[in-house]
Amino acid sequence: MAPRYFTPEEANEALRAVRPLTEELVGHRRALVEAQARRAELAGQIAGNGGGIRPDTLSDANEELEREAEALARCINEISELGGQVKDLDRGLVDFPALHGADEVLLCWQLGEDEITHWHGADEGFAGRRPLPF
């Protein structure tokens, strides 16, 4: 399947659906990191002497970890289906493929920005952002 290329206008229009998904994604990423820390702490206590932990505590922690990981994956998949490429889970960084002449570039947006105002080459990443228009 050929990649979809966006104009800046089309990518900004896509943000109407991508923005709330990205907000949700960042929230699930934070919750996942917290769940991983809780699970690691529990595993450390259990490896020590059990620490009086209820038998279902580790199971509950594992279920929470799985729920957050699944929710995070769902957000990433939905953003991908809309044509966005998730680049940073913590910052909510999403790129949209575009063409600049014959070159494939990426229209770059991160959570907190009102609209897409920057782009960069496919190999440059966030540090190579340049303002639009091309």
N, C-alpha and C positions, 0 to 999 in steps of 0.2 A: 504494500500500500504506500503510495506516495505521501510524503509529509505535507501537512497543510501549512501554507504560508499566510501570515496575517499582515494587513496594513496596520499602521498605528491606530487608525480609527476602529478597525475591526477588533483589535486587541483591547482597546479601551472599552468597547462594547461588551466583550467577553468578561471583563472585570466585574460586571454586574452579577454574574454567577460565580466567578472565581474568588472574588473578595470574601464572601461569607464562608466559602469552603476553606480558604486559607486561614481565616480567623479560627475556624474549628480545628484545622490541622495543627496550628501552633498550640492551641489549648490541649489537644490530645498528646502532642509531643511533650509538653511540660508534665502532664499527668503520667505519661509513660516513664519519663526520667524519674519522677518521684516514686512510682510503683517499683521500678528497678532498684532504687535505693532501699526501699522498705524490704523488698524481697532479699536483697543482699544482706541487710542487717539481720533479718530473721535467720537466714542460712548460717550466718556467723554465730548467732546465739545457739542454734541447734547443733552446730559442729562442736561448740564448746561443751555445754552440759545440758542443753535443752532449754535452760532458762525459764522453766515453768510455762512454756508456750503451749496454748491449747492446740490440740491436734488439727483443728480446722483452720488455724491461723495461716499456716503456710499455703494451704489449699486456696483460701480466700485471696491471699496475695498473688498466687499464680493466676487465678481467674481474673483479677483486676488487671494484671499485666497483659494477659491475653486480650481482654476487652479493649484496652487502650491501643494495643498494637493493631488489632483488627480495625478499629475506628480510624486510626492514622492511615492505614493502607487504603481504606475506603475513600478517604479524602483525596489521597494522592491519585487513585484511579479515576475519581470523578473529575479532578482537574485535568488529568491526562486526556480523558475523553473529550473535554472541551478544547483541547489543543495546547494547553499549557504544559510546561516542563518544570516540575518542582526542583529547585536547586539547593535550597537551604530550609530545613524543617524548623529550625529555631527562629530564624528571622522572617520566615514566610516569604522567601524569595522565589519568584516564578518568572520564567522566560517564555516568550512566544516566538516561534520561528518566523522569520521574515526574509525578504529578498531586498538587497541593496545593489541595484544593477544585476549582475550575474552572481553575486556573492550571497551565500546564506549567512544571515546575521541573526541576532536574538534581540527582541524587544524586551527590555528588562524592567521588572516591577517588583517592589517589595511592600509588604503589609505596612500600612501607615501612609503610603503615598496616595494622593488623590487620583492620579492617572499615570499612564505610561509616558514618561518624558525622556527616557534614555534608551540607548541601544549599545550593543558591543558585538565584536566579532565572535564567531562560534568558538574560537580557541582562546579568547581573552578573559572571559569571566567578568565578575562584578567589578574588579579593579580597573578594567578597560572601558568602563561606561563612558559614553559620549552623549551629549544632549541631542534630542530630536529638534528640528527635522534633520534628515540625513544631510 
